[in-house]
Amino acid sequence: MSNKKIKILIAEDHNLVAKLLSANLEINKDFKVIGIQQDGQEAIAMTKDLKPNVVLLDIDMPVVDGMQALKEIKQYDANIKVIMVSNHTESWLIKKSLSKGADGYLTKFADSSELIEAIYEVMANKKYLCKLSRKHIQQTENQDIDLAKISDIEELEAQNDSFTAKYQRLTKREKGIFKLIVKGHSTKEISDILYISIRTVETHRKNILKKMDVKNSVEMIREAIESGIFED
């Protein structure tokens, strides 16, 4: 490793998780954490401003989600390495991340040694999956995963286009608003419950309808009920 430190940007909306990641990285003499951002839009902006070597990017980010942030970062500079760091272990989502340009995927259950290994691997222009991600894919699909051959995003999305799969792509904030909509709350009521502006609720509502691929709230509520995703 050269004397030049690897510059790392952390994009994580949970402050405690972000600080733990930063602390684990800063003890390594090869790494320098140059910033922490808690929403996807600001992470994109900071990436363009500070030009990190590696971005640790959560999938569930407010304002702009991790998948969109990944796309925009790679469009800006494909040489910037992006490692997704997420609670999600679904095999289709891991492969989708790699198909969209992610250089690696870590679950938040991975240990610190895997985090360090992932950074070194992607900086060596290799793809990286933590042990749990790789194991989950092999168990659910009964096959080994060839990281060099993950490219058919259309097929992946077609196989995982169920209502539940679409719901899992929403951010945490969008999921909260989604549930309130399904329960029959108006935009004004949601605004009061979550202490956010009506305009913000309306923006989230539009984004939710688009991601869920439905024409209106009535259709979305009907599909939610039919899918049973909120049944206890």
Residue, then its C-alpha position, 0 to 999 in steps of 0.5 A: m500500500s502506498n503512503k497515500k491514504i484511501k479517502i472514504l466517504i460514509a453515507e449512512d442515515h443512522n448517526l451511531v452506525a456512521k460513527l461506528l464505521s468511521a471509528n473502525l476505519e480511522i484506526n487503520k493507517d491506510f484510511k482517511v474518513i473525509g466525510i459523513q452524510q445522512d441523506g443520498q442527495e448530500a452524499i452525491a454532492m459531497t462525492k463530487d466536492l471531495k472526490p473520495n476513493v471509496v463511498l460506503l453507501d446505505i441503500d435505505m437513505p432519505v431524500v435520494d435512496g442508495m440505488q439512485a445515489l449509486k447510479e449518479i455517483k458512478q455516472y459522475d466518476a466510474n472510478i469511485k468505488v462504491i460499497m453498499v452497506s445495508n441491513h438487506t440480505e435479499s439475493w436479488l437486491i445484492k445482485k441488483s446493486l452489483s448490476k447497477g455498478a456497486d463494487g461491493y456489498l456488506t451487510k451491517f452484520a459483517d464484522s470490521s475485518e470484512l469492512i477493511e477487506a472489502i475496501y482493499e479488494v475494491m481498491a484492487n479493482k475486484k468485486y467484494l461480497c461479505k460472507l453473509s451475502r455470499k452465503h445467503i445467495q448460495q443458500t437461496e439459489n442453490q448455486d455459487i455466484d460469479l461476480a463477473k457475470i452479474s449483468d442482466i438487471e432486466e431479468l433480475e427486476a422481472q423476477n422480483d417485480s411483486f408488490t412486496a418486492k417493490y415495497q422493500r425498495l422504498t426508503k424507511r421514510e417512504k415505508g412509514i408514509f405508505k403505511l399511514i396512507v394504507k391506514g386511510h390518513s390524509t396528507k394533512e394528517i400524515s404531515d401532523i403525525l410525522y411533523i413534516s410539511i404537507r409539501t414533503v408528504e406530497t413529494h413522498r407520496k408521488n415517489i411512492l406511487k412511482k416506485m410501486d408502479v401504481k396510478n393512484s393511492v386507491e390502487m396502491i391501497r387495494e394491492a397492499i391489502e391483497s398482498g397482505i404485507f401489513e398483516d400481523 
